[in-house]
Amino acid sequence: MNIRPRRNRKNAAIRDMVQESRLGLENLIFPIFLKDGENVKEEIPSLPNIYRWSIDLLLKEIEECLKLGIRVFDIFPAVEEHLKDKTATLSYDPANFYLKAIQKIKETFPEVVLMSDVALDPYSSDGHDGLVRDGKIVNDETLPILAKMSVAQAQAGIDIIGPSDMMDGRVEVIRSALDDAGYSDTSIMSYTAKYASAFYGPFRDALNSAPKSGDKKTYQMNTANKGEALIEAQLDVEEGADMIMVKPALCYLDVIHLLKENFATPVTAYNVSGEYAMVHAAAQKGWIDYNAAMNEMLLSIRRAGADGILTYFAKDFAQSLVD
């Protein structure tokens, strides 16, 4: 045999040299949950080793992550139910604990990159990403609220706006609002192909943000569709998205690859809560090796074409490089 592929696998040095996909901390974004108050570190039963933090303790957590080499964080607010209303007015209120926390983080660690979440559901008494009128999630009436939220976050110091709502036309409205307010350097990482997935449960536990009625299938994508992601991506890029995202990651590696092959815009992926939780559950049973499964999962997302990965594994991955 003249061609023996195994020759390129015969030792670690050669395997490393010809490795096609590489994963580093520079590829990872660490999602973090923020809660109002002081000295708060709340466990989330469905998300092992992930917590709701008050800002005082979150600063210590970010400092620890920076020492491990994690530089990009996605902050999600856990809002008390009594502060929510149908129009999500807290989301752009200057007194919002989330906006104050962003300011504090940037003052303390100006070198970090902060990403936000832009959608109504953390602040909405209806629990939907858009405005609810007569039981229907209305698109165009939601857009001005998303724009106000985005400008407020940019004013607080957010580097990357993350519209996760899946309303039509929101990227263009947000981009225009940011530019008009003088935040033309603030990036948009659009949740472009966000599917109506079964893997969001632990995240909704963390934020208590599940819909009070109905589901999200009129705005999140059908899990059976792939070509539709090309339409969504084309629209987001034309409207001004700096990066486009696929969510979830593991069941949609083909969609990540499809967008990477068709767009020059950087592609990111959200390795969501359910994907993280099931690895933990299986590892706790002794059925799989946690670190090996974590590395294989993250590498598969990189191999599919993701330039950046939002993942709850970020700190464990960083720690594994030290250990």
N, C-alpha and C positions, 0 to 999 in steps of 0.2 A: 504494500500500500504506500503510494507516494504522499497521500494526504492523511495525516493522523492528527485530528484535532486535540487529542489528549496530550500531545507534546507541549501545547500552550497552557496545560493545567498541571504540569508535573511537579512544580514547587511553588511556594508562596510568593517568591520574588517575581516569577514569570506571571503568575495569576494576577498579582497586583499591577504589573506593568501593562497588561493588555485589558485590564478591567474597563468596560465601556461606560458605566455610570458610576458617579461618585457622589457621596452624601457627606455634607459637612454642616457645622452649626450655622454657617452663613446661609443655608437653605431653609432654616427653621424659624417659625414664628410661634411664640408661646402664648396661648389664650389664658387669660386670668380673669377671675370673677371678683368684682368689687362690691362691697356692702357698706352702707352708712354706719357710722358709730366709731368706737374706739376699742382697741385690744380685742378685736374679733378675728378668730380663725375657726371657721365653721367647716366641719367635715361635710362632704356630699356623698352619701352612702353608695350611690350608683356610679360615682367617679372616684375610685380609690386614689389617695394621695393628691387630690386636687381639692382646693378649699375656696371658700368665700372669705375675702380679706377686708378688713377695714384699712384705711389709707396708712395709718401709722405702722401696722405690721406688714402691709404690702410693700412699703419702702424697703424694709429689711429683706423681704423676699426678692425684690428686684435687684438689690445689691448683691445678694448671694448668687442670683442668676448671672449677673454681669461678670462676677468672678469666674464663673464656669464658661463664659464666652457667649452667652445668649444676649443679643442686642435688640431684638425686635419683639414687641409684646402687643397682643390684641386684648384690649380691656373691655369687659362686658359688665354692665351694671345690674345688680340684683336689687330691684326696687320694691319697697314695701307696698302691699296691696292698697293701703289707704291713700297713697300718693298718686295712684293711677287714675286716669280719666279717659273718656272716649276719644279725645283729640290729642292725647300724649303731650300736654302742655309742659310738663316737667322737663321734657327732653331738651328744650331750649331755654329754660329758665336759668339765669345766671347763678341762682342759689342752689342749683342742682349739685348734689354731692359728687356726682360723676365728673362734672366739668371742673369743680374745685380740685378734685383728686388729680385730674390730668395736669392742671397747672402746677400742683405740688410736685408731681413726679418729674415734670420737665425742669422745674426750678432746682430740684435735688440732683437729677441725673440728666443734664442737657444732652448727653451723648446718646441716650436711648432713642429708638424709633418707636413711636406709638401709633397703633392702628385702632380705629374705632368700629363700632357697629352702628349702622344707620337703618333703623326700622322702627315701627311703632310698637311692636309687641312687648318690649321690656317695660314700657310706660303706659300701655293701653289697658283699660279695664276690660276690653273685649278679648285681649290676648292675640290679636291678629297683627300682621305686619303692615296692614293698610287700614284706612278708615272704614268703619262699618256703618252702612246706611240701610235700614230696613232689611237686615240680614245679609246684605251683599257687601263685599269688599270693593269699594269704589277706587278707581285708579287715579283719575286726574285731580280729585280733591285731596288725595294723599300727598301729591308731589310738593306743594308749598310747605307742608309740615316737614317733609324730609329735607328740603332746602334749608329751612330755619335750623333744624337740628345739625346739619352739616356745617353751617357757618358758625354756630355756637361752639362746635367741637374744634373747628379750625382756630377760632379765637382763643380757646383754652390751651391750644398747643399740639393738637393731633397732627401727625405728619401724613398719615394715610387714612382717607375716608373709606369706609367699607360698607357701601349700600347692600344690605342683605334682603331687602324687601321684595324684590322681583316685580315691582310695578313697572309698566311700560313707560319709557321715556325719562326715567328718573335720573339717569346719568347726565343727560344733557341739562336738565333743570338744576341739578346739583353743581355741575361744572360752571354754569352761567352765574349761579348765586355766589359761588366761591370767588370767581373772577371779579364780579361786581363789588364784592366786599374787600377786595385787595389780597385774596389768598390764591393767587395764580400758581404758586409753588406747591400748594397742598395737593397731594396725589389722590387718585381714586383707584382703589382695587375693587372692581365690581364683582359681586356674586353673580356671575353670568349664567352659568348652568347650575342652578340650585334645584335639586330634585325633591319631590314630596316623598321623603325617605322614611323608613322605619328605624333609622339609626340615630335619631335626634333625642331620644327619650331622656338620657342622663343630663343633657344640656338643659332641657326644659325643666327637669328637676332642680337644677342649679339656680335657675332664674325664676322659677315658678311662672313660666311664660306660655304655658300651653293654652290653645284657644279655649275660650269659655263655651263656645258652641261651634259646630261644624268642623271643617278641616281646612288645610291650606292648598288644596288641589286646584283651585281656580287661579292661583298665581305661581305656585311652585311647579316645576316641570314633571310631566309624566315619566315615571321611571323606565318605561319601555322605549323612550324616544332618544335618538342620537342626532339625527339630522337637524332637529329643532335647535340643538345647541349651536349649530353654525349660524342660524338666524339670530339668536340672542347675542352671540359673540360679535357678529358683524354690526349689529345695532350699537352695542356698547362701545366698540372701538370707534365707530363713526361719531358717537356722541361725546367722546372724550375720555374714555377709560384708559388709564395708564397701565393697568394690569387686569387680566380677566381670570376669574376663578371658577373651578368646578367643585361642587359640594354635593354629596360626600366624595371621598377619594376612592376607597377600595373597590366598591362595586362599579365604579365609573372610570376605570383606568383607560378604557377605550375612548371615552370622551375627552379625557386629558390629552391623550395622544392625537386625537382628531383636531383639537384646537391648536395644539403645538405645531402640527403639520400645515395648518392653513393660515396661521396668523403670526406676524412678526412680533406682536405685542407679547410681553412676558406672561406666562401662564402659571397660575398658582392653584393649589388644591387644599381643601380643608379635610384633614384626617379627623373625622368627627367623633363625638363623645361615645357613641355606640361602638365604633370600631376600636377605640381605646379600651372601653369597659369589657368587651368580650375577650380581649387578650388577657386582661387582668384576671377575669373569672376563670378562664381555662388554665392560666398559670397557677392560680391558687389551688386548683384541683390537682396540680401536678401533671396535667395532660400535655402541656407544652413548656418550652423554655422561654421565659419572659423576654430576656435580652435578645435572644436569637430571633424570636417572632417580631419584636419591635424593629430590629434592624432590617429584617426581610421585608416587613410591611412598608417602612419608610423608603427603602431602596426601590421597591416596586413602583412607588409613586414618582420617584425621581426618574426611573427608567421609562416610565410612560411619557415623561416630558415636563413634569412640574419643575419650574424654577424655584418656587418657594412653597413651603408646606406649613400650614397652620396645624399644629399637633400638640396634644396634651403629653406626648412622649418627650417633648423638647428637653425638659430638665433631666429626665432619666437618661436620655441619649447623651447629653452633655456630661453627666456624671460617669457614664460608662467609658467615656474617653479618658477620664482622669483615673478611674479604677483600672 
